[in-house]
């Protein structure tokens, strides 16, 4: 699973993760999102339809706060349904690994920024994989791209959205 996905190009790395719109998910996260999607498309839609119908019975819709609140809730729920459907359709299950020696989706990487003594931990993957105490980093982000395939002890550089070139040192790599 944790294989070198990028080839070094000067101080930067290029990666296939950039051109891909694949969401790397653990089986647990996939199952959780699939269950949420199923719940929203069945029970959720029925409940919101009942709220809208109840609010309509109150009369004038132009000044009906319950109606407008229910319609807003419906819009947010439908947005979440579309988002979940996209993730589920474009996902790849990342196998759990006992250990790894290269940064890849599903791994937790500890890095130290050049000139800083603090070590920061990041889970490389989808925001849907978030864990307590670990910040999630997309493998398609500038730092995520630079880190893909790197090993403990390596330093990688990348161009931040601000235009600055930053360097991080890989301190540790753990299974996610």
KEKOL-117017 format. One line per 4 residues: their letters; for each residue x, y, z of N, C-alpha, C, O, CB. Coordinates in pm, 1 decimal. Glycine has a CB too. Layout:
BEGIN
a	X Y Z X Y Z X Y Z X Y Z X Y Z ~ ...
//
This chain:
BEGIN
xxxx	82.3 -118.6 0.0 0.0 0.0 0.0 85.9 123.9 0.0 61.9 213.9 -80.4 -93.2 0.4 118.8 ~ 182.4 132.3 84.2 262.5 253.1 97.7 380.0 247.0 2.3 492.7 219.6 43.5 311.2 271.2 242.4 ~ 354.8 271.9 -122.5 459.6 266.6 -223.0 492.3 407.3 -269.9 414.1 500.2 -249.8 417.6 177.9 -341.7 ~ 607.3 422.2 -332.0 650.0 551.4 -381.7 559.7 592.5 -496.8 558.1 527.5 -601.3 797.8 547.7 -425.8
xxxx	485.6 698.7 -478.2 389.9 743.3 -578.6 444.3 856.2 -663.6 384.0 888.4 -766.0 262.1 786.8 -512.6 ~ 553.5 916.9 -626.7 604.2 1031.9 -700.4 749.9 1015.7 -735.6 823.2 940.8 -671.0 584.7 1158.2 -620.8 ~ 790.1 1085.0 -836.6 930.0 1088.8 -875.4 984.1 1226.5 -841.6 918.4 1327.3 -867.8 948.4 1056.2 -1026.8 ~ 1101.8 1231.6 -784.3 1161.0 1359.5 -746.0 1185.9 1443.8 -870.2 1237.1 1393.5 -970.2 1292.6 1338.1 -667.5
xxxx	1151.3 1567.8 -864.7 1173.4 1663.2 -972.6 1234.6 1786.9 -909.4 1161.2 1875.3 -865.3 1039.9 1697.2 -1050.0 ~ 1366.8 1795.8 -903.7 1430.5 1905.6 -832.1 1392.5 1894.8 -686.1 1387.4 1784.4 -632.0 1389.4 2044.0 -890.7 ~ 1365.2 2009.1 -619.6 1329.1 2003.0 -478.4 1182.8 1963.6 -456.8 1138.2 1952.2 -342.7 1356.1 2136.8 -413.0 ~ 1108.5 1942.8 -564.8 966.0 1912.4 -552.3 937.4 1771.1 -600.7 1018.6 1710.6 -670.6 881.7 2013.9 -631.2
xxxx	822.5 1720.0 -563.2 778.2 1588.2 -608.7 650.5 1605.9 -690.2 565.4 1688.6 -657.8 754.7 1490.9 -487.9 ~ 639.2 1527.8 -794.8 515.4 1521.6 -869.8 447.6 1391.9 -832.1 514.6 1294.6 -797.5 539.8 1531.4 -1023.9 ~ 317.6 1389.1 -838.2 246.9 1271.1 -792.5 122.7 1245.1 -875.5 60.2 1338.1 -926.6 209.9 1285.3 -647.0 ~ 87.6 1118.6 -888.4 -36.8 1081.6 -954.6 -157.7 1121.3 -871.9 -268.5 1128.5 -925.0 -39.5 932.7 -982.0
xxxx	-139.0 1147.2 -742.6 -249.5 1183.2 -655.8 -310.8 1317.3 -695.3 -425.5 1344.7 -660.1 -203.1 1187.6 -511.7 ~ -237.3 1400.5 -766.9 -287.2 1531.0 -807.9 -391.9 1516.0 -917.3 -496.3 1581.0 -911.2 -172.2 1620.0 -856.0 ~ -366.5 1431.7 -1017.4 -456.1 1419.2 -1130.3 -576.8 1332.9 -1096.6 -676.0 1334.2 -1169.5 -382.6 1361.7 -1249.0 ~ -569.8 1259.8 -989.8 -676.2 1170.2 -950.5 -775.5 1242.6 -860.0 -737.5 1324.9 -776.7 -619.1 1046.9 -880.3
xxxx	-902.5 1210.5 -878.1 -1005.4 1264.1 -790.3 -1055.3 1152.2 -699.7 -1172.8 1147.7 -663.2 -1122.3 1326.2 -872.0 ~ -964.3 1062.3 -664.4 -998.7 946.5 -582.9 -987.2 983.7 -435.3 -891.0 1047.8 -393.0 -907.3 825.6 -616.7 ~ -1086.7 942.2 -358.8 -1085.2 961.7 -214.1 -1038.1 831.6 -151.1 -1107.0 730.0 -158.8 -1226.6 1003.8 -159.4 ~ -920.8 834.5 -88.8 -866.7 716.9 -22.5 -931.2 705.2 114.4 -914.6 792.6 199.5 -711.7 724.6 -10.9
xxxx	-1006.0 595.2 135.8 -1079.7 574.9 259.9 -1048.3 437.5 317.9 -1022.1 342.1 244.7 -1231.1 590.0 236.4 ~ -1051.3 429.5 448.7 -1045.4 299.0 513.0 -1181.6 233.2 493.1 -1279.7 300.8 462.2 -1008.2 310.9 666.2 ~ -1187.4 102.5 510.7 -1315.2 32.6 497.9 -1415.1 87.1 600.2 -1533.7 102.5 570.9 -1296.2 -120.2 516.6 ~ -1365.0 116.1 720.7 -1450.6 169.5 827.5 -1514.2 302.6 786.5 -1634.3 322.2 805.2 -1369.2 187.8 957.0
xxxx	-1433.9 394.3 730.5 -1486.1 524.6 688.5 -1584.2 508.1 572.2 -1688.1 574.0 569.0 -1370.4 618.8 648.1 ~ -1551.6 420.8 477.0 -1641.4 396.6 364.0 -1776.5 347.2 413.3 -1880.8 397.1 371.1 -1579.9 294.7 266.2 ~ -1774.5 248.8 502.9 -1899.4 193.2 555.9 -1980.0 298.4 631.5 -2102.5 302.6 620.2 -1869.7 74.5 648.0 ~ -1911.3 384.3 709.2 -1978.7 489.8 785.3 -2045.0 590.2 690.6 -2159.3 630.3 712.7 -1878.4 562.1 878.4
xxxx	-1973.3 630.9 585.0 -2028.3 726.6 488.7 -2143.1 665.2 408.7 -2242.0 732.6 379.8 -1918.4 775.3 393.4 ~ -2129.9 538.4 373.5 -2236.0 469.5 299.9 -2363.0 461.7 385.1 -2473.5 481.5 334.7 -2190.0 327.4 258.1 ~ -2346.4 432.6 514.6 -2461.8 426.2 605.2 -2525.6 564.3 620.3 -2648.2 576.2 621.1 -2419.5 371.4 743.7 ~ -2443.4 668.2 632.2 -2497.3 804.5 643.2 -2574.5 841.1 516.6 -2683.3 898.2 524.4 -2383.4 906.7 668.1
xxxx	-2518.7 808.6 400.2 -2584.7 837.8 273.2 -2719.6 766.6 265.8 -2820.1 826.5 227.6 -2495.3 796.0 154.8 ~ -2720.9 639.4 302.2 -2846.2 562.9 301.4 -2949.6 621.9 395.6 -3067.7 629.3 361.5 -2819.8 418.5 339.1 ~ -2906.2 663.8 513.8 -2997.1 722.5 611.7 -3054.4 854.9 561.9 -3174.2 879.9 575.8 -2925.1 743.3 744.9 ~ -2970.5 938.8 504.7 -3017.4 1069.2 456.9 -3112.9 1055.8 338.7 -3208.6 1132.4 327.4 -2898.8 1156.2 417.4
xxxx	-3087.5 959.1 250.5 -3173.5 944.6 131.8 -3304.5 875.7 163.2 -3395.3 876.4 80.0 -3101.1 867.2 23.9 ~ -3317.0 817.1 278.6 -3443.7 752.5 316.9 -3506.7 829.2 432.4 -3589.9 917.1 409.6 -3421.0 603.1 356.6 ~ -3469.4 798.4 552.8 -3527.9 860.4 672.0 -3516.6 1012.0 667.9 -3612.9 1081.8 699.3 -3460.5 807.2 797.6 ~ -3399.7 1064.2 629.5 -3377.6 1209.0 627.7 -3472.4 1282.2 535.3 -3529.6 1384.6 572.6 -3236.8 1238.7 587.2
xxxx	-3489.4 1229.4 413.4 -3579.8 1294.2 317.5 -3725.3 1287.7 363.1 -3801.6 1382.1 342.5 -3566.1 1229.3 180.0 ~ -3763.1 1177.1 424.5 -3901.0 1163.6 473.5 -3926.9 1264.2 585.4 -4030.6 1330.5 586.5 -3927.8 1019.1 523.6 ~ -3834.0 1275.6 678.8 -3851.0 1369.4 791.2 -3858.5 1513.6 743.7 -3942.6 1590.2 790.7 -3736.3 1354.3 890.9 ~ -3771.4 1550.8 651.5 -3771.3 1690.5 606.0 -3898.9 1720.0 526.3 -3951.0 1831.3 533.4 -3645.3 1720.0 519.5
xxxx	-3949.3 1623.2 451.5 -4075.2 1643.1 378.3 -4190.1 1665.7 476.1 -4278.4 1747.7 450.8 -4105.4 1521.6 287.1 ~ -4189.0 1593.3 587.1 -4292.9 1612.1 689.7 -4282.5 1751.5 751.7 -4384.6 1816.3 774.7 -4280.9 1503.7 800.1 ~ -4160.5 1798.2 778.8 -4141.9 1932.5 835.9 -4193.6 2039.3 740.4 -4259.8 2134.3 782.1 -3993.2 1957.8 867.9 ~ -4162.6 2022.9 611.5 -4206.7 2120.5 512.2 -4359.8 2119.7 503.0 -4421.7 2226.0 497.4 -4143.3 2090.3 373.5
xxxx	-4420.6 2002.0 501.4 -4566.8 1991.0 493.9 -4633.1 2053.9 615.8 -4732.7 2125.1 602.8 -4609.0 1843.8 481.6 ~ -4578.0 2027.9 734.5 -4632.8 2086.8 857.8 -4623.5 2238.8 853.1 -4716.9 2308.3 893.0 -4558.3 2032.9 982.0 ~ -4511.8 2290.0 804.7 -4493.1 2435.4 796.3 -4587.5 2496.9 692.9 -4637.1 2607.7 713.4 -4346.9 2468.8 760.8 ~ -4612.8 2426.8 582.6 -4705.7 2477.7 480.1 -4846.8 2494.9 536.4 -4919.4 2586.9 498.9 -4709.3 2382.5 358.8
xxxx	-4883.6 2405.3 626.4 -5017.7 2410.4 684.4 -5038.8 2533.9 772.2 -5152.2 2568.1 805.7 -5043.3 2285.0 765.9 ~ -4929.0 2600.7 809.2 -4938.2 2720.1 893.7 -4982.9 2843.3 815.2 -5013.6 2946.9 874.2 -4804.0 2747.5 959.8 ~ -4986.6 2832.0 682.0 -5039.1 2944.5 603.8 -4934.6 3011.5 517.6 -4846.8 2946.3 461.0 -5099.4 3046.1 695.0 ~ -4945.8 3144.1 508.5 -4864.9 3228.5 420.8 -4716.8 3190.2 425.3 -4651.3 3204.9 528.5 -4881.7 3375.0 459.5
xxxx	-4664.9 3141.2 312.9 -4525.6 3094.8 306.7 -4425.1 3209.5 305.5 -4310.4 3191.0 346.0 -4505.2 3009.1 183.7 ~ -4465.9 3326.5 260.0 -4371.3 3438.5 249.2 -4321.7 3484.2 386.4 -4210.5 3535.9 397.4 -4436.9 3556.3 176.0 ~ -4402.1 3465.9 490.7 -4360.4 3508.2 624.7 -4358.4 3391.0 722.4 -4376.0 3409.0 842.9 -4453.4 3617.8 676.8 ~ -4337.1 3273.0 670.0 -4341.1 3151.9 750.4 -4197.7 3107.2 781.8 -4131.1 3045.3 698.9 -4419.7 3039.2 676.7
xxxx	-4152.0 3139.7 902.4 -4015.1 3107.1 942.7 -3988.9 2957.6 949.4 -3879.7 2911.8 915.9 -3985.3 3168.6 1076.4 ~ -4089.5 2880.7 993.0 -4072.9 2734.8 999.8 -4051.9 2675.5 860.8 -3969.8 2585.9 841.5 -4195.3 2669.8 1066.6 ~ -4127.9 2727.4 764.9 -4116.3 2679.1 627.0 -3977.3 2709.3 571.1 -3913.1 2621.9 512.9 -4224.9 2743.1 537.8 ~ -3931.4 2832.5 588.7 -3801.0 2872.1 535.7 -3687.7 2794.7 604.5 -3589.7 2757.6 539.9 -3780.2 3023.7 553.5
xxxx	-3701.2 2770.9 733.7 -3599.6 2693.1 806.2 -3596.2 2548.9 754.9 -3488.5 2492.4 736.6 -3627.8 2695.0 958.8 ~ -3712.0 2490.1 732.0 -3718.4 2352.6 681.6 -3660.2 2343.1 540.5 -3589.6 2247.4 509.0 -3863.8 2302.0 682.3 ~ -3689.3 2441.7 456.0 -3634.0 2441.9 319.9 -3481.8 2458.7 323.3 -3410.6 2397.6 243.6 -3698.2 2554.6 235.6 ~ -3432.1 2541.8 415.7 -3287.2 2558.4 428.9 -3222.6 2427.7 475.8 -3117.9 2387.2 425.2 -3254.5 2673.1 527.7
xxxx	-3286.1 2363.2 572.3 -3237.0 2233.7 620.8 -3237.4 2130.8 507.3 -3144.5 2050.8 495.7 -3323.6 2183.5 739.6 ~ -3340.6 2132.6 424.4 -3349.0 2041.5 311.4 -3232.7 2066.1 214.0 -3170.8 1971.5 165.2 -3484.6 2057.7 239.4 ~ -3204.3 2192.0 186.9 -3095.2 2225.8 95.9 -2960.4 2176.4 146.9 -2880.0 2122.4 70.9 -3089.9 2375.6 74.5 ~ -2936.6 2195.6 277.0 -2810.9 2148.6 335.6 -2801.3 1996.7 330.5 -2695.4 1941.4 300.6 -2797.9 2197.1 480.3
xxxx	-2911.6 1930.1 359.6 -2912.0 1784.3 357.2 -2888.0 1733.0 214.9 -2811.6 1638.5 195.5 -3045.4 1729.8 412.3 ~ -2951.6 1793.6 116.9 -2932.6 1750.4 -21.9 -2788.2 1774.0 -66.4 -2732.6 1694.7 -142.3 -3030.2 1824.8 -115.7 ~ -2727.6 1883.3 -19.1 -2586.6 1908.2 -48.5 -2496.9 1799.7 9.0 -2402.5 1754.7 -56.0 -2544.8 2043.8 5.9 ~ -2527.4 1758.1 131.7 -2450.6 1650.4 195.3 -2470.3 1518.9 120.6 -2375.1 1442.5 104.6 -2491.9 1634.1 343.0
xxxx	-2592.2 1491.3 74.6 -2619.0 1369.0 -1.5 -2535.4 1365.9 -129.6 -2474.1 1264.1 -161.6 -2769.3 1358.2 -35.7 ~ -2533.1 1477.2 -202.3 -2454.3 1484.6 -325.7 -2305.8 1466.5 -295.3 -2235.5 1394.8 -366.5 -2478.2 1619.4 -397.6 ~ -2258.7 1531.7 -189.3 -2117.7 1521.0 -149.9 -2081.9 1376.3 -115.4 -1979.8 1324.9 -161.2 -2088.1 1613.3 -29.5 ~ -2165.0 1311.4 -35.6 -2139.0 1172.4 2.2 -2142.1 1080.8 -120.0 -2058.2 991.6 -132.3 -2241.8 1125.1 105.9
xxxx	-2237.0 1101.9 -209.5 -2245.9 1018.9 -330.1 -2118.9 1031.7 -413.3 -2068.9 932.3 -465.9 -2368.8 1058.5 -414.4 ~ -2066.6 1153.2 -425.3 -1942.6 1175.9 -500.1 -1825.6 1102.7 -434.6 -1747.9 1035.9 -502.8 -1912.1 1326.7 -509.7 ~ -1813.0 1115.0 -303.3 -1703.6 1048.2 -232.5 -1714.2 896.7 -249.6 -1615.0 830.7 -280.8 -1704.9 1085.7 -82.3 ~ -1833.3 841.6 -229.4 -1851.2 696.9 -238.5 -1823.2 644.8 -379.6 -1763.6 538.5 -396.6 -1992.6 659.1 -196.3
xxxx	-1866.7 720.4 -480.0 -1844.6 679.6 -618.9 -1697.5 686.0 -657.1 -1650.9 605.3 -737.5 -1925.8 767.1 -712.8 ~ -1625.2 779.7 -601.3 -1485.3 803.5 -638.2 -1390.2 767.5 -525.2 -1294.6 840.3 -498.6 -1465.2 948.9 -677.7 ~ -1415.9 656.4 -459.3 -1330.3 619.2 -346.9 -1252.5 492.4 -376.1 -1293.2 408.5 -456.5 -1413.2 601.1 -220.8 ~ -1140.7 481.4 -309.1 -1058.7 360.5 -312.4 -1034.7 321.7 -167.4 -1001.1 406.0 -84.2 -922.3 382.6 -391.0
xxxx	-1052.1 194.2 -138.2 -1030.4 145.3 -2.6 -881.1 127.8 18.8 -814.0 56.9 -56.3 -1106.6 11.7 22.4 ~ -829.9 193.7 122.4 -688.7 184.1 158.3 -676.1 74.9 263.2 -741.9 79.3 367.2 -632.3 321.4 210.9 ~ -592.4 -21.2 235.7 -571.8 -131.5 328.5 -498.5 -82.9 452.6 -410.1 2.4 444.8 -493.5 -245.2 261.2 ~ -536.4 -138.4 567.4 -463.7 -110.2 690.7 -329.2 -180.9 683.6 -320.7 -294.4 636.7 -544.7 -155.6 816.6
xxxx	-225.5 -114.8 729.4 -92.8 -175.2 730.1 -37.4 -172.3 871.1 -68.8 -82.7 949.4 2.2 -102.4 632.5 ~ 44.3 -269.4 902.7 103.3 -277.1 1036.8 215.9 -175.1 1050.6 232.5 -115.2 1156.8 156.2 -419.8 1065.3 ~ 292.1 -155.4 945.6 400.2 -56.6 949.8 429.1 -11.8 807.9 389.3 -76.9 711.3 528.8 -114.8 1017.4 ~ 497.1 97.2 796.9 528.5 151.1 664.7 660.2 226.0 671.0 699.5 276.1 776.4 415.4 243.8 613.9
xxxx	727.3 233.1 558.8 852.1 308.8 555.8 846.0 424.5 457.8 942.9 499.2 444.2 967.4 217.8 520.1 ~ 731.7 440.7 388.3 713.5 551.6 296.2 578.7 618.4 320.7 481.5 552.5 357.5 724.4 503.6 150.6 ~ 574.0 748.0 300.1 449.5 823.0 316.7 354.8 789.6 201.2 392.5 796.2 84.2 477.3 976.5 323.1 ~ 231.2 753.8 236.6 126.7 722.2 138.5 -7.8 746.6 205.9 -14.1 761.1 328.0 138.6 573.1 86.0
xxxx	-116.2 751.2 127.0 -248.7 768.9 187.6 -275.2 664.5 295.7 -245.4 546.3 279.1 -357.6 761.3 80.2 ~ -331.6 710.9 405.8 -361.8 623.0 518.0 -254.3 623.2 625.5 -276.7 571.9 735.1 -381.9 483.8 468.6 ~ -140.0 678.9 596.5 -30.1 683.9 693.1 -39.9 810.7 777.8 -98.2 910.7 736.0 106.7 677.9 620.7 ~ 17.4 804.5 896.1 31.5 923.3 980.7 178.9 960.7 975.9 265.7 880.2 1009.7 -18.4 897.5 1130.4
xxxx	205.9 1082.9 933.8 344.6 1128.0 921.4 370.8 1241.3 1020.0 289.8 1332.8 1034.7 375.1 1174.1 776.3 ~ 484.6 1233.4 1086.8 528.0 1340.0 1176.8 636.5 1419.0 1104.3 733.8 1361.9 1054.8 580.4 1282.6 1314.5 ~ 618.8 1550.0 1098.6 713.9 1635.1 1027.1 757.8 1751.3 1115.7 689.3 1791.7 1209.7 651.8 1688.0 895.9 ~ 874.2 1802.0 1081.2 927.2 1921.7 1146.5 961.1 2019.1 1035.3 1035.3 1986.1 942.9 1053.6 1889.7 1237.2
xxxx	906.2 2139.1 1044.8 935.2 2241.8 945.4 1077.2 2293.0 964.8 1126.0 2303.3 1077.4 833.7 2357.9 954.8 ~ 1142.0 2324.5 854.9 1277.9 2377.6 858.0 1281.6 2501.9 946.7 1201.7 2593.7 928.3 1327.8 2410.7 714.7 ~ 1372.6 2505.2 1041.0 1386.9 2619.0 1130.3 1295.7 2613.9 1251.2 1291.2 2709.9 1328.1 1361.5 2743.9 1055.7 ~ 1222.6 2504.7 1270.6 1130.0 2492.0 1382.5 1164.0 2364.9 1459.3 1207.0 2266.1 1400.0 981.9 2489.9 1333.4
xxxx	1144.9 2367.0 1590.9 1172.7 2248.7 1672.4 1048.3 2163.6 1696.6 1059.7 2047.5 1735.9 1232.0 2290.4 1805.1 ~ 929.9 2219.9 1673.8 805.6 2147.3 1699.3 780.1 2041.6 1592.1 805.2 2063.7 1473.7 687.7 2244.6 1706.0 ~ 730.3 1927.6 1635.6 693.5 1820.3 1543.3 541.3 1819.1 1531.8 470.8 1824.2 1632.6 748.4 1680.6 1591.9 ~ 491.3 1812.3 1408.8 347.8 1809.9 1382.9 312.1 1678.1 1317.0 387.8 1625.4 1235.5 304.6 1929.5 1293.9
xxxx	194.4 1624.7 1353.6 146.7 1497.3 1298.4 32.5 1522.3 1202.1 -55.3 1604.6 1227.9 101.7 1401.5 1410.9 ~ 34.4 1449.6 1089.4 -70.9 1460.4 990.1 -112.9 1321.7 943.7 -28.8 1235.0 920.1 -24.9 1545.8 870.9 ~ -241.5 1301.7 930.9 -295.5 1182.4 866.8 -310.4 1216.4 719.8 -379.6 1312.2 685.2 -433.2 1137.0 930.8 ~ -247.0 1140.0 633.1 -255.9 1164.2 489.8 -380.9 1093.5 437.8 -388.0 970.6 438.4 -127.0 1114.5 415.1
xxxx	-478.1 1170.5 393.4 -600.4 1108.8 342.4 -715.7 1205.7 334.5 -697.0 1327.2 328.9 -639.2 992.9 428.1 ~ -834.3 1150.4 334.0 -957.8 1227.1 322.7 -997.3 1285.8 457.8 -971.2 1225.0 561.6 -1070.8 1139.1 267.9 ~ -1058.9 1401.3 457.4 -1108.3 1464.3 580.3 -1206.1 1371.5 651.5 -1224.8 1382.0 772.8 -1176.0 1599.8 549.0 ~ -1268.0 1281.7 577.4 -1362.4 1186.7 635.3 -1292.6 1084.6 725.2 -1359.0 1010.8 797.9 -1438.6 1114.9 524.8
xxxx	-1160.0 1079.9 720.8 -1082.7 986.1 802.6 -1033.8 1048.1 933.4 -961.4 983.4 1009.1 -964.1 935.0 723.8 ~ -1071.9 1170.7 960.3 -1017.0 1242.9 1074.9 -1019.3 1159.6 1203.2 -1112.8 1084.2 1230.2 -1094.2 1371.5 1096.4 ~ -912.1 1176.8 1280.7 -895.6 1108.1 1408.6 -870.0 1214.8 1513.8 -827.1 1325.7 1481.9 -778.4 1002.3 1403.8 ~ -896.4 1181.0 1638.4 -871.4 1276.6 1745.7 -723.9 1311.1 1756.5 -639.0 1222.2 1762.8 -921.4 1221.5 1877.8
xxxx	-693.7 1439.7 1758.6 -557.5 1485.4 1782.3 -465.6 1485.2 1661.2 -350.4 1527.1 1672.4 -497.6 1402.6 1885.7 ~ -513.4 1439.0 1544.6 -428.6 1436.2 1425.8 -496.3 1516.9 1315.6 -611.5 1491.2 1280.8 -401.5 1289.7 1379.1 ~ -424.9 1613.6 1261.7 -475.4 1695.5 1152.3 -473.2 1612.6 1023.9 -378.0 1538.3 999.8 -391.2 1825.9 1136.2 ~ -576.3 1624.7 942.2 -582.6 1552.0 815.7 -522.5 1638.9 706.3 -550.6 1758.5 697.7 -729.1 1512.0 780.7
xxxx	-438.6 1576.7 622.2 -379.4 1646.2 509.0 -413.1 1569.3 381.5 -392.3 1448.1 374.7 -225.4 1661.1 526.6 ~ -463.5 1637.4 283.3 -495.0 1574.5 155.8 -366.0 1535.7 84.0 -270.1 1612.9 83.0 -580.2 1668.8 67.9 ~ -362.8 1415.6 23.2 -244.5 1378.2 -54.4 -228.5 1465.5 -178.7 -122.3 1466.0 -240.8 -252.3 1231.4 -95.0 ~ -333.1 1538.9 -215.0 -325.5 1628.3 -329.7 -289.0 1771.3 -294.6 -278.4 1855.9 -383.4 -454.9 1627.7 -401.2
xxxx	-269.4 1800.1 -164.6 -227.4 1934.7 -123.3 -79.3 1952.6 -157.2 -8.8 1853.8 -178.1 -252.8 1957.5 30.4 ~ -31.2 2076.9 -162.9 110.0 2096.5 -195.2 205.7 2018.8 -103.0 298.8 1954.6 -151.4 142.5 2243.6 -188.5 ~ 183.5 2024.2 28.4 270.9 1949.7 118.2 246.9 1799.7 104.2 341.8 1721.5 110.6 248.9 1993.9 263.6 ~ 121.7 1758.3 85.3 90.5 1616.8 66.9 160.3 1559.1 -54.8 214.4 1448.6 -49.0 -59.1 1597.2 54.1
xxxx	159.7 1632.2 -164.0 227.5 1588.4 -287.1 376.3 1571.3 -260.8 435.9 1471.1 -300.3 204.5 1689.9 -402.6 ~ 436.1 1669.6 -193.9 579.9 1664.1 -166.3 615.2 1545.8 -76.7 721.3 1485.5 -92.8 626.4 1794.3 -101.2 ~ 527.5 1512.5 17.3 556.8 1405.5 112.5 536.4 1264.9 55.6 598.2 1170.0 104.0 471.0 1422.3 234.0 ~ 450.6 1249.4 -46.5 421.7 1116.3 -99.2 550.0 1043.6 -138.5 630.3 1094.7 -216.6 327.8 1126.0 -219.6
xxxx	567.8 924.1 -83.4 683.3 841.0 -116.7 808.6 873.7 -39.1 908.4 802.9 -52.3 712.4 852.8 -260.3 ~ 807.2 978.9 41.8 928.2 1014.0 118.0 944.5 918.5 235.9 849.8 851.7 277.3 921.6 1161.4 168.2 ~ 1064.8 913.5 288.2 1097.9 821.7 396.8 1144.4 899.4 519.0 1177.4 1017.7 510.9 1206.0 721.7 352.5 ~ 1146.2 829.8 632.9 1193.1 889.3 757.8 1335.5 941.8 737.3 1421.3 873.9 680.8 1188.1 785.6 875.0
xxxx	1357.9 1065.5 785.2 1488.9 1128.7 772.7 1502.9 1216.1 649.9 1596.3 1296.0 642.5 1594.4 1024.6 770.5 ~ 1413.3 1203.6 553.4 1419.6 1284.7 432.5 1365.2 1424.5 456.7 1278.8 1445.1 541.9 1342.7 1217.9 320.0 ~ 1416.1 1518.8 381.7 1363.1 1654.7 379.5 1302.6 1675.9 241.2 1364.2 1641.8 140.2 1475.1 1762.3 411.7 ~ 1181.7 1732.2 236.5 1117.2 1762.1 109.6 1073.4 1907.8 110.0 1038.3 1964.2 213.6 996.4 1667.8 84.5
xxxx	1076.5 1966.7 -8.6 1035.4 2106.5 -22.8 913.7 2114.6 -112.6 892.3 2030.3 -199.8 1150.3 2192.9 -79.6 ~ 834.6 2217.7 -89.2 715.2 2239.9 -169.7 683.6 2387.8 -170.7 728.7 2463.6 -84.8 595.2 2158.3 -116.0 ~ 605.5 2427.2 -269.3 563.8 2566.6 -279.5 428.0 2579.9 -212.1 330.7 2517.2 -253.9 557.9 2614.1 -428.8 ~ 422.1 2661.1 -108.6 298.8 2684.9 -34.6 205.8 2773.6 -117.6 252.3 2842.5 -208.4 328.7 2750.2 103.3
xxxx	76.2 2773.3 -88.4 -16.8 2859.5 -162.2 22.1 3007.8 -158.9 -16.2 3084.3 -247.4 -156.2 2843.2 -106.1 ~ 97.9 3047.7 -57.2 142.9 3187.0 -48.3 255.1 3217.6 -146.0 291.4 3333.7 -165.1 188.7 3218.2 92.6 ~ 311.2 3111.6 -209.3 422.7 3128.8 -301.8 557.6 3101.8 -238.0 658.4 3092.1 -307.9 421.2 3267.3 -357.8 ~ 560.8 3089.4 -104.6 685.8 3059.5 -34.9 723.5 2913.2 -54.4 636.6 2826.2 -61.5 673.7 3092.1 115.4
xxxx	853.8 2886.7 -63.1 902.0 2749.4 -66.9 933.2 2707.8 75.5 1014.3 2770.9 143.2 1027.4 2734.5 -159.2 ~ 868.2 2600.7 120.8 886.2 2550.2 256.4 950.7 2412.2 251.7 931.2 2336.5 156.6 751.3 2544.7 331.4 ~ 1026.7 2381.1 353.9 1091.2 2250.8 365.5 1046.8 2185.0 494.5 1045.9 2248.1 600.2 1245.4 2263.9 360.9 ~ 1009.5 2057.0 485.8 973.2 1979.4 603.4 1062.5 1855.5 609.7 1101.6 1799.5 507.3 822.2 1939.8 600.2
xxxx	1093.0 1815.1 731.2 1173.5 1695.9 755.2 1081.1 1587.3 808.1 1004.8 1610.7 901.8 1290.6 1724.7 855.4 ~ 1087.6 1468.7 748.5 1005.3 1356.7 791.8 1069.8 1296.0 915.8 1180.1 1241.5 910.0 989.4 1250.2 678.0 ~ 999.0 1306.4 1028.2 1049.9 1257.5 1157.5 1007.9 1112.9 1181.0 1086.8 1032.4 1230.4 999.3 1346.4 1273.1 ~ 884.1 1079.8 1146.0 833.0 943.8 1168.4 716.9 917.7 1074.3 648.8 1010.1 1029.8 788.7 923.9 1316.2
xxxx	695.3 789.5 1044.5 582.7 746.5 961.6 519.3 628.9 1034.9 587.5 533.6 1072.6 628.2 706.9 813.5 ~ 387.8 636.8 1054.5 314.8 531.3 1124.9 198.1 486.9 1039.0 151.8 561.1 952.4 265.5 579.9 1264.2 ~ 151.6 368.1 1062.7 29.7 322.6 998.2 -86.0 404.3 1053.0 -86.6 440.7 1170.6 6.8 170.1 1020.7 ~ -183.6 432.9 968.5 -298.2 512.6 1010.4 -391.2 437.2 1088.1 -493.5 490.6 1131.0 -367.6 569.4 898.7
//
